[in-house]
């Protein structure tokens, strides 16, 4: 679990081109924990349609302070982006509810049909 955080020593951002119209930002960073230097990489979840838009976000990221989140018992597990994916979680709950609703609906139809 990524419960500890600290300031990074360095962050180097790069733009990765995944396809002709698909770009993402990737960070290479270093931080210290218990007197040792650790490094890691993180990718943004956002995808951009062109390099220009990606560079604009990169300029904002270069001026923003970031924290490195890491597992204190295993500092190699680290990231710059600690997000709880609320949107995906809500969609998963809705899909499960729909699944159980259709099971209930199928049983109800079968009960009235017989």
C-alpha positions in Angstrom: 0.0 0.0 0.0 1.3 3.4 -0.9 0.9 5.0 2.5 4.1 7.1 2.7 4.9 10.2 0.7 7.9 12.5 0.2 9.2 15.2 -2.2 11.0 13.9 -5.2 14.7 14.7 -5.8 14.2 15.0 -9.5 11.4 14.5 -12.0 12.1 14.3 -15.7 9.0 14.3 -18.0 8.8 12.9 -21.5 6.1 12.6 -24.1 5.4 9.2 -25.4 3.7 8.8 -28.8 1.5 5.6 -28.7 -0.1 6.2 -32.1 -0.5 9.0 -34.7 -3.1 10.7 -32.5 -2.4 9.2 -29.0 0.1 10.8 -26.7 0.8 10.4 -23.0 3.2 11.9 -20.4 5.7 9.7 -18.6 7.8 10.8 -15.6 11.1 9.4 -14.4 11.7 10.4 -10.8 14.0 9.8 -7.9 13.4 10.1 -4.1 15.1 9.2 -0.9 13.9 6.9 1.9 16.0 5.9 4.9 19.1 7.4 3.3 18.8 5.4 0.1 17.9 6.8 -3.4 15.1 5.1 -5.2 13.8 5.7 -8.7 10.6 5.1 -10.5 8.4 5.9 -13.5 4.8 6.9 -13.8 2.5 7.4 -16.7 -0.5 9.7 -16.8 -3.9 8.2 -17.3 -4.9 11.0 -19.7 -4.4 10.5 -23.4 -3.9 13.5 -25.7 -4.7 13.8 -29.4 -1.6 15.8 -30.4 1.9 16.7 -29.2 0.9 20.3 -28.8 -1.7 19.6 -26.2 0.6 17.2 -24.5 3.3 19.9 -24.3 0.8 22.3 -22.7 0.1 19.8 -20.0 3.8 19.1 -19.6 4.5 22.9 -19.0 1.8 22.9 -16.3 3.3 19.7 -14.7 6.8 21.2 -14.7 5.5 24.1 -12.6 3.4 21.9 -10.2 4.6 20.4 -7.0 4.4 16.6 -6.9 4.7 14.1 -4.1 6.1 10.6 -4.5 3.8 8.0 -2.9 5.5 4.7 -2.0 5.2 1.6 0.1 7.5 2.1 3.1 8.2 -1.7 3.4 9.1 -1.8 -0.3 10.0 1.6 -1.7 10.4 0.3 -5.2 6.6 0.4 -5.4 6.0 4.1 -6.0 4.1 6.5 -8.1 3.5 10.2 -8.6 -0.3 9.7 -9.1 -2.3 8.3 -6.3 -5.8 8.1 -7.5 -8.9 6.2 -6.5 -10.7 5.4 -9.7 -14.1 6.5 -8.6 -15.6 6.6 -12.1 -14.6 3.0 -12.9 -15.8 1.8 -9.5 -19.2 3.4 -10.0 -19.5 1.8 -13.5 -18.5 -1.6 -12.0 -21.2 -1.3 -9.3 -23.8 -0.3 -11.9 -22.9 -3.3 -14.1 -23.2 -5.7 -11.2 -26.6 -4.2 -10.3 -27.7 -4.6 -14.0 -26.5 -8.2 -14.0 -28.5 -9.1 -10.9 -31.5 -7.2 -12.2 -31.5 -9.3 -15.4 -31.1 -12.5 -13.4 -34.1 -11.5 -11.2 -36.1 -10.4 -14.3 -35.4 -13.8 -16.0 -36.6 -15.7 -13.0 -39.7 -13.5 -12.7 -40.6 -14.1 -16.3 -40.1 -17.8 -16.0 -42.2 -17.9 -12.9 -45.1 -16.1 -14.6 -44.7 -18.1 -17.9 -45.1 -21.4 -16.1 
